[in-house]
């Protein structure tokens, strides 16, 4: 197992296989659409009847997949040599846009300096930058790969200062085309002098099996960054063996020999948490193994249960953004407003999801009917209203489904080649 914890219940794994056809819903099923050449008419309950052409707004071959930035209309590509390019999506067409600039950055990890050039795009105070470091092919190299991301602090984070942003490092090469990376190394980056200082203390950080300091010691992702308020929330497997999938929820601050060690909750479910003035909310399980949403009052150190999913175990949920998808009921629970909606569509009783992406007001769910026919569902987050269901061979190798405006962007990978579709 990789030395960085990757809980399957929380990660919307983007480099996945996905088959789809479009079903148009207007409260009930109206029609079936098959976008690919190979029809899946045997997918009972999802496909059949007359054949239709897909409502594909645009499609084209592309050498690299388009990946999300912190701006909805701006995308980036990165080659395996670290070349970064930015694009704007307008009227279903990608147009190259000039990068704002570059930074030469260096960070120290396990007493070793790792350096690269970060190419960034900045607009209205929002910055998105990316860089790649590749070391030697020596099997004893501590860091043969490091992906760098430059981004703003969370909008609510009180300790952010003018002229600084976050520099995040992910050392897991399998994450290269993922839009939901788990970063093991957060730094504070000064845009004036291009210096980087550690954001979370390394005090008492132990050495892992590969000789580098443990990568699961302090981890953040978009949810942790956006969900932090007075202190930085992060996750750590420091109390467990490296091959253990469990992580605890911690926040920065504290004192003593091991700073940044204020443990808010043990054995949480995945990399989601939200901090507010009245406490920290997270996902965990009760004594019976049921999934629960719990809130900790940091002043009184008392916890309260917000939601209990009776009979739902940790393997029965997927988490994305601030939503939980319950596999056994095809329902979506919005943690931010304590509201649960059920997705209703033909053949749902035969559907078992394995990928869930919540992005703004919409959700994307991928799964299988009777463990054979791949099906992807698009729905409204607030109501659970299903707007489309996809089932076709062209989506058997989808990389990173992305919502942009009113469109759904998917990139299909075939070997080293990519093709994008906009719906």
Secondary structure, 3 states (H helix, E strand, C coil): CCCCCCCCCCCCCCECCCCCCEEEECCCEEEEECCCCCCCCCCCCCCCCCCCCCCCCEEEEECCCCEECCCCCEEEEECCCCCEEEEEEECCEEEEECCCEEEEEEEEECCEEEEEEEEEEEECCEEEEEEEEECCCCCCCCCCEEEEEEECCCCCCCCCCCCEEEEEEECCHHHCCCCCCCECEEEEEECCCCEEEECCCCCCCCECCCCCECCCCCEECHHHHHCCCCCCEEEECCCCCCCCCCEEEEECCCCCCCCCCEEEEEEECCCCEEEECCEEEEEEECCCCCEEEEEEECCCCEEEEEEEECCCCHHHEEEECCEEEECCCCEEEECCCCEEEECCCCCHHHEEEEEEEEECCEEEEEEEECCCEEEEEEEECCCCCEEEEECCHHHCCEEEEEEECCEEEEEEEECCEEEEEEC
